[in-house]
Amino acid sequence: MSWYNLCLIAIIIVGFYLIGVRLYRLWEIHEDMNQTLQQEQTLRDENLRLRERRDKLNDPDEIAREAREQFGLAKPDEIPYKP
């Protein structure tokens, strides 16, 4: 083998190595992006649920119901009941 062939083989091996490293990094970035998108969707769902809960708690009847359930409160002339 001549020096030319050895240099050519070395350049090809280094080239494949560098391409492999770049492809692996690209795969890592792709996986990270998928995970981030899943987290974003989870947070959007949680945000929607919390907004619905907030809107629900702005209703006086809902506040009264929550107070009855959580704290056993009752309106005047009512007897509180907890099962």
C-alpha positions in Angstrom: 0.0 0.0 0.0 1.2 3.4 -0.8 1.1 6.5 1.4 -1.5 7.9 -0.8 -3.8 4.9 -0.1 -3.1 5.0 3.6 -3.9 8.7 3.8 -7.1 8.2 1.8 -8.2 5.4 4.1 -7.4 7.5 7.2 -9.4 10.4 5.8 -12.4 8.2 5.0 -12.3 6.7 8.5 -12.1 10.1 10.2 -14.9 11.3 7.9 -17.1 8.4 8.9 -16.3 9.0 12.5 -17.2 12.7 12.3 -20.4 12.0 10.4 -21.3 9.4 13.0 -20.7 11.8 15.9 -22.9 14.4 14.1 -25.6 11.9 13.4 -25.6 10.8 17.1 -25.9 14.4 18.2 -28.7 15.0 15.8 -30.5 12.0 17.2 -30.0 13.3 20.8 -31.4 16.7 19.8 -34.4 15.0 18.1 -35.1 12.9 21.3 -34.8 16.0 23.4 -37.2 17.9 21.2 -39.8 15.0 21.4 -39.5 15.0 25.2 -39.9 18.8 25.3 -43.0 18.6 23.1 -44.5 16.0 25.4 -43.8 18.2 28.4 -45.3 21.2 26.6 -48.5 19.2 25.9 -48.7 18.1 29.5 -48.3 21.6 30.8 -50.9 22.9 28.3 -53.3 20.3 29.6 -52.6 21.2 33.2 -52.9 24.9 32.4 -56.3 24.3 30.8 -57.5 22.2 33.8 -56.4 25.0 36.2 -58.1 27.7 34.1 -61.3 25.7 34.2 -60.9 25.2 38.0 -60.3 29.0 38.4 -63.3 29.9 36.4 -65.4 27.4 38.3 -64.2 28.9 41.6 -65.4 32.3 40.6 -68.9 31.1 40.8 -70.5 31.8 44.3 -72.4 28.5 44.2 -69.2 26.6 43.6 -67.5 28.4 46.4 -70.3 27.5 48.7 -70.2 23.8 47.6 -66.5 23.7 48.2 -66.8 25.2 51.6 -69.5 22.6 52.5 -67.4 19.7 51.3 -64.0 20.7 52.6 -64.8 22.4 55.9 -68.3 21.1 56.8 -69.8 24.6 56.7 -73.5 25.1 56.6 -75.9 27.9 55.8 -77.8 29.4 58.7 -80.6 27.1 60.0 -78.8 24.1 58.4 -77.3 21.1 60.3 -73.9 20.2 58.8 -73.6 16.5 57.9 -70.4 14.7 57.1 -70.6 11.0 56.0 
